[in-house]
C-alpha cells in the first residue's frame, strides 16, 4: 500500500509538471492503467496459476513490476522518458499487477487451508489492516514524496517510482 501511494502521489506531477503534459494526458495515463487492468481481467490468469506454481507466478510478476516501475526513474534520469514510454510502462504494469494479485489470492487460500472460520477471520483481519494502510499510507507517501522533491527537485517525482518498484 505504501509503494502504490508513492505512485499515486507522484504520477500527476510526473506527467504534468516534469514531462510538461496536460491534465488530459494525466487522465489518459490513469485510463490506460484502468483499461489495462480491465483487459487483463478478461484473460484466464487463474487457469495459468492453477497449471503452475502460484509462487512462481507471484515471484515472476513481482520481478516484472519491479523492472517496469524501476525503469521509470532510470529512463527519466537518462532523459529518455517520453509520455508514450510512460504510458506503455503503465499499461504493461497492469498485466503484471493483475496476475500478481490473483497469485496472491491463491497463496492465501493455500496457506490458510479450508477452515472456513480461519478464512473469515483472516479476511477480516487483512481487510482491517488494508483499511488502516489505505488511510495512513497516502499521508506518509505524500510527506515522503515531498521530501524527495525537496532533495532532488522535479526528479524526485521520478525517484518516487524507485521506491514504488522496491516496495
Secondary structure, DSSP 8 states (H G I E B T S, - for coil): -HHHHHHHHHHHIIIIIIS---HHHHHHHHHHHHHHHHHHHTS-HHHHHHHS-HHHHHHHHHHHHHHHHHHHHHHHHTT---HHHHHHHHHHHHHHHHHHHHHHHHHHHHHHTT-HHHHHHHHHHHHHHHHHHHHHHHHHHHHHHHHHHHHHTTHHHHHHHHHHHH-
